[in-house]
Amino acid sequence: MTGGRREEVIDAIPLRRTGRWIAAFVVLALLVLFVYGAATNSNYEWAVYRKYIFDQRISKGALVTIELTVLAMVLGIGLGVVLAVMRLTGNPVLQGVAWLYLWIFRGTPIFVQLVFWGLFTSLYQTLRFGIPFGPTLSTFDIHQVEALFFLAVIGLGLNEAAYMAEIVRAGILSVGEGQTEAASALGMSWGLTMRRIVLPQAMRVIIPPTGNEVISMEKTTSLVVAIPLSTDLYNQQNQIAGVIFQPIPLLLVGATWYLAITSVLMVGQYFLEKRFSRGASRKMTARQLDTLVGATQHHEAGPQ
């Protein structure tokens, strides 16, 4: 007896979801038919695919793609944090500069930006560092370095910074204002509050879209042909396909490598999200559940 009433035993019957099983069977059958059709279609040239899947030129191109992805994301995340902080400082000059940056780099296609960076060496042969309208302290000849790879990283990173700035800003705004007010009451500076209080909590919001941006960047590197940089994965397989006149199997080779790299990145994203979501759970604790049950019973019992 509970609250003067007899508790009834509920005989729960699992809900039969026939429609789901039928849909799953149809999807699985279509998948099997597609795989069988592709495996038996001679136009795919699977022999050529097996020959070049581990070709040294392809593996080197995959390494260049990974390097471009990592370096561009490091630049994009670092600059994105700076831009996000500039937009939240309350200084109208910093806010205006950050907004102008986002307007330009988010408002123009990445391919157009990379074409511009490819023409950068035509605009500037040397870079001079010194006092404005004064003496030059040092000069830097762009043609003496790996200019195309360097410019590809710059182009990809600067574009990514515009998107990372909004991701970081959204993460910072997700932290309650009471956190910063409490830190200010304790005498913490604005910068220290950001480093110690706000950013660690904002990571729960920042990490998932950042992981998606890394995966997107890995595929966006195929556009560096606009610079033109021809040592990445896509352009390496494209060059081989142009020589042997077999574009389909080489496209499958490139797609396989992209899929493998993306899979590794997705696993890393999963563990990062798991690490930064510690302490946050949608499940109720035993104490919360007992409190909820007690409140429900009190509501059902009504006023005595």
N, C-alpha and C positions, 0 to 999 in steps of 0.2 A: 504493500500500500504506500502511495506517495501523495501527500496533500489530500488524503481522504478519497482517492480514486484508485481503482485497480489498474495496474500496468498490463497492457495486452501485448502478447508476443506477436511480432510482425513476421509473417512468412513471406520473405522477399523473393520474388521470382525474377531472375535476370531478364532484361529486355532483349528480345530477339531483333537483331538488326540485319534483316535479310537483304535490304537494299545495299548496305555497305559491302556485304560479301559478294553480291552480284557485280557491283561496280569494281571491286578489287579484282575479281576474276576476269572481267572484260579488259581492264587496263593491263593485267599481266599477260593475257593472251595477245593483245596488240603488241606489247613489248617483245614477246617471244617471236612473233611473226616478223617484226621489223629487224630484229637481230639476225634471224635466219635468212631473211631476204638480203641483208647487207653482206652476210658472210658468204653467200653463194653467188653474189653479183660480181662478175669478173671485172666490171668497170672500176671497181674500187682499187684494183691492183694491190692486193694484200701482200704479194711478194715484194713489191717495191717498198711498201710500208715497213715490213720486217727488216728490209735491208738498211733503211735509213733511220730507224727509230733510235738507235744508239750510235749514230754517226758522230764522229768527233766534232764536226762543225756545228751540229745541232746542240750537242751538250755544251760547247763553248758559248753558243748563242743564248742558251738557257741561263748560264752563269752571268752573262752580261745583263740579261733581263732582271735577274735577282739583284744584281748590284744597283741597277737603275732604280728598282723599286725601293730598296732599303735607303739609299742616299736621298732620293727625292722625298720620301716620307719623313726622314729625319729633318730635312729642310722645311718641309711643309708643316710638320707638327710644331717645330720650334718657332717658326715665324707666325703660325696660326695662334699660338698661345699669346705672343706679343700683341698681335692685332686684336684678339679678344679682350685682353686687358686694356688696350687703348680705347676700345669702344665702351668700356665700363668705368673708366676713370672719372668721367664728369668734366674733363677738360675739352672744351669745344674744338680746339685745334687738333688734338690727338684723335678725337672722335671723327672729325672731318677727314683727316688723312686716312684713317682706317676705312671709313665708308667709301672714299674715293678708290682705294685699292680694291676693295671687294666689288665695287661697281664695274671696274675695268676688267678684272680677271674672271669674274663670274659672268660678265655680259658679253664676252667674246669667246668664240670656239677655241678649244685647246689646240686644234690642228693649226688654226691661224696663228696662234701664239708661237707654236713650234716653228712654223715657217719663218716668222720674224726672227727668232733666235738663230735659225739657220743662216740668215742674212746678216747676223750681228758682226761677223768678221769682215763683211764688206763695208760696214759702217765705221767700225773701229778696228784699226790694225794693232794699235798699242793702247794700253791703259796707263794713264799718268796719275801718280799720287803725290799730293803736296798741299800747300796752302792755297786756298782759292784766290785767284788773281795775283798769286805770288810765285815763289820759286817751286820747281818740281823736285820732290825728294827722291822718287824712284819711278821707274817705268817698267811696264810688264808687256812683253810681246805675246799676244794671244796665239800666234802661229807656232810658238815653241812648245806648246803643251798639247795634250789630247783635247783639242778644242771642241770637237763634235760631241764627245762623251760628256765633257764638262758643261757644255751649253744645253745638252739634253737634260741633265740633272737640274740645272737652273730653271729651264722652262717648265719641266714637270713639277718641281718643288714650289715654284712661285704660284702656279695655278692651284696646286693642292692647298696652299696656305689659306687661300680665300675661303675654301670650304671648311677646312679645319677650324678657322676662326669662329665660324658660326656654331660648329659642334661644341667647341670649348666654351663659348659664350652661353649656349643653352645649358651645358653642364653646370657652369658657375651659377646661373640663375636658378637652377633647381635646388640649390642649398638655401634653406630658410634664412631670412634676414636676421632672425634672432641669434643665429650663430655668430655673425659678424658683429652684432651689437654687443653680445656677451664678451667677445674677444676685445672689442674696443674698450669696454668697461674695465677689463683686466689690464689695460695699458698696452696692448699689442698693437704694433704698427700695421698699416694697411698691407704692406708687402708680406710681413710675417703672418698675418691672418690668412692671406691667400695661400701661402706655402704650407702652413701647419693645419689650418682648419678647413678652408673652402675647397681647394683642389683635391685633397685626399678623398673627400666625400663626393665631389663631382665626378670622380673617376668612374663611378658606377654608371653614370649616364654617358660619359665620354667614350668608354672603351668599346661598347658594341658598334656604334657607327664608325669609330676609327678603324676597327677591324674590317668593316666593309670597305672603307676607303683604301686600305692596304691592298685588298683583293682587287678592287677596281683599278688601282694604280698599276698592279702587275699586268693587267690586260691593256691599260692605256699606253704602256711602253711600246706597243706595236706601232704607235703613231710617230715614233721618232724618225721614221723614214722621211718626214718633212724637213729634217734638219740639214742634210740627210745623214743619219747614222745607220750603217748597214750591218753592224755586228751583233744585233740583238736576235732573239729567237725567231720572231716572225720573218724578219728580212733574210736570215740565213736560210730558212726553209724555202722562202720565196725565190732566192737565188738558185738553189739546187733545182727547184721545180722548173725554173726558166731554162736550165741547161739540159735537163733530161726530158722536158716537155711532158711532165706528169704532175699536174697541179693537185689533183685530188688526193693521192696517197701522201703527198708532202703536207698538205693542209691537215690531214688526219694526224700526221706525226707531230706537227706543231700544236694541234689541239690536245693531243695526249700529254705533251710536256706541260702546257698551260694548266691542264686539269690536275696533273700531279702536284705542281707547285701550289695551286689554289687549295688542294686538299690539305697540304701541310700547313698552309696559312690558316685554314679553318680550324684545324686541331689546336694550333697555338691560340687563336682567338677564343676558343672554348675554354681553355685552361685559364686564360687571362680574365675572362668574364667570371669564371668560378672563383678565382682568387679575390677579385675586387668586390664580389657580392657577398663575401663572408659577413655574417651578422645581419644580413637582410634576408627575410624568409616570408613567404606567403602563408606558411603553415602556422597554426596557433600553438602556443606552448600549452602544457597541461594546466598551468595556472589560469591562462586566458580562457581556455575551454571551460574550466570549472566555473569561472566568473560568469561566462555567457550562459551556461546551463542554469546557474542559480538565478540570474536575472530573468531568464525565460520562465522558470517555474514560479517566480514571484509574480510575474505579469499574468500568468495563467490563473494563479490562485486568486488574484484580485484583492481588493481591500477587505480586510477582516472586520 
